[in-house]
């Protein structure tokens, strides 16, 4: 399994947060990109797959719904 799936997107969030004084609002694009990547990862590998960069599948779907990203 791809334990490091979506790692570049997670790193982009960390970079953005450190550059923006940890203002999450300024990093929405990077956070959305991570969630989209993780969603694709779970679609390809199933909900029981795991990646250190992705929230669990159920939590990911909840967060995507909250952000208006559901497909």
Phi and psi restraints in degrees (range 20) as a CNS / XPLOR table:
assign (resid 1 and name C) (resid 2 and name N)
       (resid 2 and name CA) (resid 2 and name C) 1.0 -82.9 20.0 2
assign (resid 2 and name N) (resid 2 and name CA)
       (resid 2 and name C) (resid 3 and name N) 1.0 86.2 20.0 2
assign (resid 2 and name C) (resid 3 and name N)
       (resid 3 and name CA) (resid 3 and name C) 1.0 -66.0 20.0 2
assign (resid 3 and name N) (resid 3 and name CA)
       (resid 3 and name C) (resid 4 and name N) 1.0 -25.6 20.0 2
assign (resid 3 and name C) (resid 4 and name N)
       (resid 4 and name CA) (resid 4 and name C) 1.0 -102.5 20.0 2
assign (resid 4 and name N) (resid 4 and name CA)
       (resid 4 and name C) (resid 5 and name N) 1.0 18.7 20.0 2
assign (resid 4 and name C) (resid 5 and name N)
       (resid 5 and name CA) (resid 5 and name C) 1.0 -57.0 20.0 2
assign (resid 5 and name N) (resid 5 and name CA)
       (resid 5 and name C) (resid 6 and name N) 1.0 136.7 20.0 2
assign (resid 5 and name C) (resid 6 and name N)
       (resid 6 and name CA) (resid 6 and name C) 1.0 71.0 20.0 2
assign (resid 6 and name N) (resid 6 and name CA)
       (resid 6 and name C) (resid 7 and name N) 1.0 13.8 20.0 2
assign (resid 6 and name C) (resid 7 and name N)
       (resid 7 and name CA) (resid 7 and name C) 1.0 -59.2 20.0 2
assign (resid 7 and name N) (resid 7 and name CA)
       (resid 7 and name C) (resid 8 and name N) 1.0 -42.6 20.0 2
assign (resid 7 and name C) (resid 8 and name N)
       (resid 8 and name CA) (resid 8 and name C) 1.0 -59.5 20.0 2
assign (resid 8 and name N) (resid 8 and name CA)
       (resid 8 and name C) (resid 9 and name N) 1.0 -36.7 20.0 2
assign (resid 8 and name C) (resid 9 and name N)
       (resid 9 and name CA) (resid 9 and name C) 1.0 -68.5 20.0 2
assign (resid 9 and name N) (resid 9 and name CA)
       (resid 9 and name C) (resid 10 and name N) 1.0 -38.9 20.0 2
assign (resid 9 and name C) (resid 10 and name N)
       (resid 10 and name CA) (resid 10 and name C) 1.0 -64.8 20.0 2
assign (resid 10 and name N) (resid 10 and name CA)
       (resid 10 and name C) (resid 11 and name N) 1.0 -40.0 20.0 2
assign (resid 10 and name C) (resid 11 and name N)
       (resid 11 and name CA) (resid 11 and name C) 1.0 -64.7 20.0 2
assign (resid 11 and name N) (resid 11 and name CA)
       (resid 11 and name C) (resid 12 and name N) 1.0 -37.1 20.0 2
assign (resid 11 and name C) (resid 12 and name N)
       (resid 12 and name CA) (resid 12 and name C) 1.0 -62.6 20.0 2
assign (resid 12 and name N) (resid 12 and name CA)
       (resid 12 and name C) (resid 13 and name N) 1.0 -36.7 20.0 2
assign (resid 12 and name C) (resid 13 and name N)
       (resid 13 and name CA) (resid 13 and name C) 1.0 -64.5 20.0 2
assign (resid 13 and name N) (resid 13 and name CA)
       (resid 13 and name C) (resid 14 and name N) 1.0 -46.8 20.0 2
assign (resid 13 and name C) (resid 14 and name N)
       (resid 14 and name CA) (resid 14 and name C) 1.0 -60.5 20.0 2
assign (resid 14 and name N) (resid 14 and name CA)
       (resid 14 and name C) (resid 15 and name N) 1.0 -42.9 20.0 2
assign (resid 14 and name C) (resid 15 and name N)
       (resid 15 and name CA) (resid 15 and name C) 1.0 -60.7 20.0 2
assign (resid 15 and name N) (resid 15 and name CA)
       (resid 15 and name C) (resid 16 and name N) 1.0 -46.0 20.0 2
assign (resid 15 and name C) (resid 16 and name N)
       (resid 16 and name CA) (resid 16 and name C) 1.0 -63.2 20.0 2
assign (resid 16 and name N) (resid 16 and name CA)
       (resid 16 and name C) (resid 17 and name N) 1.0 -46.2 20.0 2
assign (resid 16 and name C) (resid 17 and name N)
       (resid 17 and name CA) (resid 17 and name C) 1.0 -61.0 20.0 2
assign (resid 17 and name N) (resid 17 and name CA)
       (resid 17 and name C) (resid 18 and name N) 1.0 -42.8 20.0 2
assign (resid 17 and name C) (resid 18 and name N)
       (resid 18 and name CA) (resid 18 and name C) 1.0 -67.6 20.0 2
assign (resid 18 and name N) (resid 18 and name CA)
       (resid 18 and name C) (resid 19 and name N) 1.0 -32.5 20.0 2
assign (resid 18 and name C) (resid 19 and name N)
       (resid 19 and name CA) (resid 19 and name C) 1.0 -78.6 20.0 2
assign (resid 19 and name N) (resid 19 and name CA)
       (resid 19 and name C) (resid 20 and name N) 1.0 -20.9 20.0 2
assign (resid 19 and name C) (resid 20 and name N)
       (resid 20 and name CA) (resid 20 and name C) 1.0 -108.1 20.0 2
assign (resid 20 and name N) (resid 20 and name CA)
       (resid 20 and name C) (resid 21 and name N) 1.0 21.5 20.0 2
assign (resid 20 and name C) (resid 21 and name N)
       (resid 21 and name CA) (resid 21 and name C) 1.0 59.9 20.0 2
assign (resid 21 and name N) (resid 21 and name CA)
       (resid 21 and name C) (resid 22 and name N) 1.0 35.8 20.0 2
assign (resid 21 and name C) (resid 22 and name N)
       (resid 22 and name CA) (resid 22 and name C) 1.0 59.8 20.0 2
assign (resid 22 and name N) (resid 22 and name CA)
       (resid 22 and name C) (resid 23 and name N) 1.0 36.2 20.0 2
assign (resid 22 and name C) (resid 23 and name N)
       (resid 23 and name CA) (resid 23 and name C) 1.0 -92.5 20.0 2
assign (resid 23 and name N) (resid 23 and name CA)
       (resid 23 and name C) (resid 24 and name N) 1.0 101.7 20.0 2
assign (resid 23 and name C) (resid 24 and name N)
       (resid 24 and name CA) (resid 24 and name C) 1.0 -60.4 20.0 2
assign (resid 24 and name N) (resid 24 and name CA)
       (resid 24 and name C) (resid 25 and name N) 1.0 -31.7 20.0 2
assign (resid 24 and name C) (resid 25 and name N)
       (resid 25 and name CA) (resid 25 and name C) 1.0 -59.0 20.0 2
assign (resid 25 and name N) (resid 25 and name CA)
       (resid 25 and name C) (resid 26 and name N) 1.0 -30.0 20.0 2
assign (resid 25 and name C) (resid 26 and name N)
       (resid 26 and name CA) (resid 26 and name C) 1.0 -81.2 20.0 2
assign (resid 26 and name N) (resid 26 and name CA)
       (resid 26 and name C) (resid 27 and name N) 1.0 -4.5 20.0 2
assign (resid 26 and name C) (resid 27 and name N)
       (resid 27 and name CA) (resid 27 and name C) 1.0 -118.7 20.0 2
assign (resid 27 and name N) (resid 27 and name CA)
       (resid 27 and name C) (resid 28 and name N) 1.0 20.6 20.0 2
assign (resid 27 and name C) (resid 28 and name N)
       (resid 28 and name CA) (resid 28 and name C) 1.0 -58.3 20.0 2
assign (resid 28 and name N) (resid 28 and name CA)
       (resid 28 and name C) (resid 29 and name N) 1.0 -39.9 20.0 2
assign (resid 28 and name C) (resid 29 and name N)
       (resid 29 and name CA) (resid 29 and name C) 1.0 -62.1 20.0 2
assign (resid 29 and name N) (resid 29 and name CA)
       (resid 29 and name C) (resid 30 and name N) 1.0 -41.8 20.0 2
assign (resid 29 and name C) (resid 30 and name N)
       (resid 30 and name CA) (resid 30 and name C) 1.0 -69.5 20.0 2
assign (resid 30 and name N) (resid 30 and name CA)
       (resid 30 and name C) (resid 31 and name N) 1.0 -38.9 20.0 2
assign (resid 30 and name C) (resid 31 and name N)
       (resid 31 and name CA) (resid 31 and name C) 1.0 -65.8 20.0 2
assign (resid 31 and name N) (resid 31 and name CA)
       (resid 31 and name C) (resid 32 and name N) 1.0 -44.2 20.0 2
assign (resid 31 and name C) (resid 32 and name N)
       (resid 32 and name CA) (resid 32 and name C) 1.0 -60.9 20.0 2
assign (resid 32 and name N) (resid 32 and name CA)
       (resid 32 and name C) (resid 33 and name N) 1.0 -39.1 20.0 2
assign (resid 32 and name C) (resid 33 and name N)
       (resid 33 and name CA) (resid 33 and name C) 1.0 -63.7 20.0 2
assign (resid 33 and name N) (resid 33 and name CA)
       (resid 33 and name C) (resid 34 and name N) 1.0 -39.8 20.0 2
assign (resid 33 and name C) (resid 34 and name N)
       (resid 34 and name CA) (resid 34 and name C) 1.0 -63.4 20.0 2
assign (resid 34 and name N) (resid 34 and name CA)
       (resid 34 and name C) (resid 35 and name N) 1.0 -46.5 20.0 2
assign (resid 34 and name C) (resid 35 and name N)
       (resid 35 and name CA) (resid 35 and name C) 1.0 -62.2 20.0 2
assign (resid 35 and name N) (resid 35 and name CA)
       (resid 35 and name C) (resid 36 and name N) 1.0 -40.1 20.0 2
assign (resid 35 and name C) (resid 36 and name N)
       (resid 36 and name CA) (resid 36 and name C) 1.0 -63.5 20.0 2
assign (resid 36 and name N) (resid 36 and name CA)
       (resid 36 and name C) (resid 37 and name N) 1.0 -42.8 20.0 2
assign (resid 36 and name C) (resid 37 and name N)
       (resid 37 and name CA) (resid 37 and name C) 1.0 -61.6 20.0 2
assign (resid 37 and name N) (resid 37 and name CA)
       (resid 37 and name C) (resid 38 and name N) 1.0 -47.5 20.0 2
assign (resid 37 and name C) (resid 38 and name N)
       (resid 38 and name CA) (resid 38 and name C) 1.0 -63.5 20.0 2
assign (resid 38 and name N) (resid 38 and name CA)
       (resid 38 and name C) (resid 39 and name N) 1.0 -38.9 20.0 2
assign (resid 38 and name C) (resid 39 and name N)
       (resid 39 and name CA) (resid 39 and name C) 1.0 -60.2 20.0 2
assign (resid 39 and name N) (resid 39 and name CA)
       (resid 39 and name C) (resid 40 and name N) 1.0 -45.1 20.0 2
assign (resid 39 and name C) (resid 40 and name N)
       (resid 40 and name CA) (resid 40 and name C) 1.0 -62.6 20.0 2
assign (resid 40 and name N) (resid 40 and name CA)
       (resid 40 and name C) (resid 41 and name N) 1.0 -42.2 20.0 2
assign (resid 40 and name C) (resid 41 and name N)
       (resid 41 and name CA) (resid 41 and name C) 1.0 -56.2 20.0 2
assign (resid 41 and name N) (resid 41 and name CA)
       (resid 41 and name C) (resid 42 and name N) 1.0 -48.2 20.0 2
assign (resid 41 and name C) (resid 42 and name N)
       (resid 42 and name CA) (resid 42 and name C) 1.0 -68.5 20.0 2
assign (resid 42 and name N) (resid 42 and name CA)
       (resid 42 and name C) (resid 43 and name N) 1.0 -34.0 20.0 2
assign (resid 42 and name C) (resid 43 and name N)
       (resid 43 and name CA) (resid 43 and name C) 1.0 -63.4 20.0 2
assign (resid 43 and name N) (resid 43 and name CA)
       (resid 43 and name C) (resid 44 and name N) 1.0 -36.8 20.0 2
assign (resid 43 and name C) (resid 44 and name N)
       (resid 44 and name CA) (resid 44 and name C) 1.0 -80.9 20.0 2
assign (resid 44 and name N) (resid 44 and name CA)
       (resid 44 and name C) (resid 45 and name N) 1.0 -33.7 20.0 2
assign (resid 44 and name C) (resid 45 and name N)
       (resid 45 and name CA) (resid 45 and name C) 1.0 -114.4 20.0 2
assign (resid 45 and name N) (resid 45 and name CA)
       (resid 45 and name C) (resid 46 and name N) 1.0 -6.2 20.0 2
assign (resid 45 and name C) (resid 46 and name N)
       (resid 46 and name CA) (resid 46 and name C) 1.0 92.8 20.0 2
assign (resid 46 and name N) (resid 46 and name CA)
       (resid 46 and name C) (resid 47 and name N) 1.0 158.9 20.0 2
assign (resid 46 and name C) (resid 47 and name N)
       (resid 47 and name CA) (resid 47 and name C) 1.0 -67.1 20.0 2
assign (resid 47 and name N) (resid 47 and name CA)
       (resid 47 and name C) (resid 48 and name N) 1.0 -18.5 20.0 2
assign (resid 47 and name C) (resid 48 and name N)
       (resid 48 and name CA) (resid 48 and name C) 1.0 -90.6 20.0 2
assign (resid 48 and name N) (resid 48 and name CA)
       (resid 48 and name C) (resid 49 and name N) 1.0 -1.8 20.0 2
assign (resid 48 and name C) (resid 49 and name N)
       (resid 49 and name CA) (resid 49 and name C) 1.0 -67.7 20.0 2
assign (resid 49 and name N) (resid 49 and name CA)
       (resid 49 and name C) (resid 50 and name N) 1.0 161.6 20.0 2
assign (resid 49 and name C) (resid 50 and name N)
       (resid 50 and name CA) (resid 50 and name C) 1.0 -139.2 20.0 2
assign (resid 50 and name N) (resid 50 and name CA)
       (resid 50 and name C) (resid 51 and name N) 1.0 144.0 20.0 2
assign (resid 50 and name C) (resid 51 and name N)
       (resid 51 and name CA) (resid 51 and name C) 1.0 -137.6 20.0 2
assign (resid 51 and name N) (resid 51 and name CA)
       (resid 51 and name C) (resid 52 and name N) 1.0 135.2 20.0 2
assign (resid 51 and name C) (resid 52 and name N)
       (resid 52 and name CA) (resid 52 and name C) 1.0 -62.7 20.0 2
assign (resid 52 and name N) (resid 52 and name CA)
       (resid 52 and name C) (resid 53 and name N) 1.0 -19.6 20.0 2
assign (resid 52 and name C) (resid 53 and name N)
       (resid 53 and name CA) (resid 53 and name C) 1.0 -92.0 20.0 2
assign (resid 53 and name N) (resid 53 and name CA)
       (resid 53 and name C) (resid 54 and name N) 1.0 -10.9 20.0 2
assign (resid 53 and name C) (resid 54 and name N)
       (resid 54 and name CA) (resid 54 and name C) 1.0 -113.0 20.0 2
assign (resid 54 and name N) (resid 54 and name CA)
       (resid 54 and name C) (resid 55 and name N) 1.0 142.1 20.0 2
assign (resid 54 and name C) (resid 55 and name N)
       (resid 55 and name CA) (resid 55 and name C) 1.0 -67.6 20.0 2
assign (resid 55 and name N) (resid 55 and name CA)
       (resid 55 and name C) (resid 56 and name N) 1.0 160.7 20.0 2
assign (resid 55 and name C) (resid 56 and name N)
       (resid 56 and name CA) (resid 56 and name C) 1.0 -54.8 20.0 2
assign (resid 56 and name N) (resid 56 and name CA)
       (resid 56 and name C) (resid 57 and name N) 1.0 153.4 20.0 2
assign (resid 56 and name C) (resid 57 and name N)
       (resid 57 and name CA) (resid 57 and name C) 1.0 -55.2 20.0 2
assign (resid 57 and name N) (resid 57 and name CA)
       (resid 57 and name C) (resid 58 and name N) 1.0 -45.2 20.0 2
assign (resid 57 and name C) (resid 58 and name N)
       (resid 58 and name CA) (resid 58 and name C) 1.0 -64.0 20.0 2
assign (resid 58 and name N) (resid 58 and name CA)
       (resid 58 and name C) (resid 59 and name N) 1.0 -42.9 20.0 2
assign (resid 58 and name C) (resid 59 and name N)
       (resid 59 and name CA) (resid 59 and name C) 1.0 -66.9 20.0 2
assign (resid 59 and name N) (resid 59 and name CA)
       (resid 59 and name C) (resid 60 and name N) 1.0 -39.0 20.0 2
assign (resid 59 and name C) (resid 60 and name N)
       (resid 60 and name CA) (resid 60 and name C) 1.0 -58.6 20.0 2
assign (resid 60 and name N) (resid 60 and name CA)
       (resid 60 and name C) (resid 61 and name N) 1.0 -47.2 20.0 2
assign (resid 60 and name C) (resid 61 and name N)
       (resid 61 and name CA) (resid 61 and name C) 1.0 -62.5 20.0 2
assign (resid 61 and name N) (resid 61 and name CA)
       (resid 61 and name C) (resid 62 and name N) 1.0 -39.7 20.0 2
assign (resid 61 and name C) (resid 62 and name N)
       (resid 62 and name CA) (resid 62 and name C) 1.0 -62.1 20.0 2
assign (resid 62 and name N) (resid 62 and name CA)
       (resid 62 and name C) (resid 63 and name N) 1.0 -46.9 20.0 2
assign (resid 62 and name C) (resid 63 and name N)
       (resid 63 and name CA) (resid 63 and name C) 1.0 -65.0 20.0 2
assign (resid 63 and name N) (resid 63 and name CA)
       (resid 63 and name C) (resid 64 and name N) 1.0 -38.9 20.0 2
assign (resid 63 and name C) (resid 64 and name N)
       (resid 64 and name CA) (resid 64 and name C) 1.0 -64.6 20.0 2
assign (resid 64 and name N) (resid 64 and name CA)
       (resid 64 and name C) (resid 65 and name N) 1.0 -40.3 20.0 2
assign (resid 64 and name C) (resid 65 and name N)
       (resid 65 and name CA) (resid 65 and name C) 1.0 -62.3 20.0 2
assign (resid 65 and name N) (resid 65 and name CA)
       (resid 65 and name C) (resid 66 and name N) 1.0 -44.0 20.0 2
assign (resid 65 and name C) (resid 66 and name N)
       (resid 66 and name CA) (resid 66 and name C) 1.0 -61.9 20.0 2
assign (resid 66 and name N) (resid 66 and name CA)
       (resid 66 and name C) (resid 67 and name N) 1.0 -32.5 20.0 2
assign (resid 66 and name C) (resid 67 and name N)
       (resid 67 and name CA) (resid 67 and name C) 1.0 -91.6 20.0 2
assign (resid 67 and name N) (resid 67 and name CA)
       (resid 67 and name C) (resid 68 and name N) 1.0 -0.8 20.0 2
assign (resid 67 and name C) (resid 68 and name N)
       (resid 68 and name CA) (resid 68 and name C) 1.0 74.0 20.0 2
assign (resid 68 and name N) (resid 68 and name CA)
       (resid 68 and name C) (resid 69 and name N) 1.0 29.7 20.0 2
assign (resid 68 and name C) (resid 69 and name N)
       (resid 69 and name CA) (resid 69 and name C) 1.0 -104.5 20.0 2
assign (resid 69 and name N) (resid 69 and name CA)
       (resid 69 and name C) (resid 70 and name N) 1.0 3.3 20.0 2
assign (resid 69 and name C) (resid 70 and name N)
       (resid 70 and name CA) (resid 70 and name C) 1.0 -65.6 20.0 2
assign (resid 70 and name N) (resid 70 and name CA)
       (resid 70 and name C) (resid 71 and name N) 1.0 148.9 20.0 2
